[in-house]
Amino acid sequence: MEAIELLREFNGLGCGDEKKCAIAYRLFVNLKEVCKYENIERIYDANFDEIYFSVPVGNKWEIYLPISSFDTIDLLKIEKLQETFCNDDTKSFILGICDPDSTVLYYKLTNKWIDKEEKKAEETVAD
């Protein structure tokens, strides 16, 4: 998919912020080309004014939220996002922090402590 088409698609989802669309594009390309994910669902949440991606991994979905490396991370917004995204099936979401040099750093955020046994179980399912 051409870059311009994808940027238009993000805009068509409802996001009018060109910067957010560009950051979402960068994360999408990384998920597709580096992480090798094929089935990436593109979602715009008007309540948070955010584009995010949902990707099937094993028998669950992982949520990726794009953010610029120059943006500050609003912890109150993170808390609200966790309340929305984190449930029994999805205990976390992943920040995809995009830098202008095309580097993308991934940070998994959970809304609670995850003990070692639970983490091992999650890793086993993902493999």
N, C-alpha and C positions, 0 to 999 in steps of 0.2 A: 504494500500500500504506500502510495506516495505521501511525502511529508505534508504537503499542502492539503491533501484529501483528509488525512488524519486530523490535522489542526481544525479543519472545517467541521469534521465530525464532532470533535470535542466542543466546539462552539455551538453546534447544532443540538448538543445534549442540554444546553442551557447556560453554559459557562461563557460569560461575556468578557472575562479577564484574559487578555492575550498572554500575559505572563504565566498564568496558571495553566493555560492550554499548552504553552511551550514546555513547561516543566513536566506536565503530564506526558507530552510526546516523548521527551527524553527518557522518562521512566519506562514508558511502553516499549520503546525500541530496546532498552536494556533487558527488560523481561523477555522479549521475543528473541533477540539475537544472542544475548549472553546467557541468560537463564534457560533458554530454549523452551519457554512455555508457548503452547499453541493456542489454547482456548482461554483467551483473556477477555473477560467481560468488562466493558467500559461503562461506568456509572457516574452520573452527576447528582449530587445531593444538594438541592436548593437550600435546605435548612442550614447547612454548614458552608454553602457556596464552595464546594470542593468536588473535584473529579477524583475518583479512586477506581481501583481495579480489583476484580475478584478472580482468583485463579484456582482451579481445582488441583489439589495436591493429595494424592491418595484418595481417601474417602471423605475428605473435608475440603472446605474452601479457605484460601488465605486471602486476606485483604491487604492491598498495597496502597498507601497514600503518598502521592508525590509532594515533595517540599523542596524549596531552594535552599542551598547551603548558606545563602545570605539572609534568609528569613529567620526571625526569632521564633522559637517554639513556645506557643502559648499553652502553658500547662493546664489552664482551666478548659481550653478547647480540647486538649488531649483527653482530659477526664470525661468531657461530654461525648467525645468520639468513642471512648471505651464503653461508656454506658450504652451507646447505640450499637456498636459492632460486637462487643464481647458478650457472649452468651454461653450456654452449655456446649454448643458445637464449635464456636469460634471463641477461643479464650484470649486471643490476642489479635493485633494487627501490626503491620510492618510499615515503618516510615521508609520511603525511598528518597534519600537526601541526594539531590542532584546538584553537581557542581558544573560551572560553565566549561570546564575542561573535559566533560563527558564522563567523569567519574561518578558512580552512583554507590552510595553507602546504604546498607540495609540495617535497620535497627528494629528488632521485634519488641513490641510493648505489650505487656499483659496488665490486667487490672487487679492481679493478686500474685502472691508468691506461688511458684509452681515447684512442688517438691521433686526430688530426683527420680522417684519411681514414675511419676506422671510424665516427666520429661522423656524418660526412656521409652515409655509406652507411645508417646507422640512420635518420637524419632523412628521407632520400629514401624509404625503405621505409614509414615512418610516414605520410607525406603521401599 
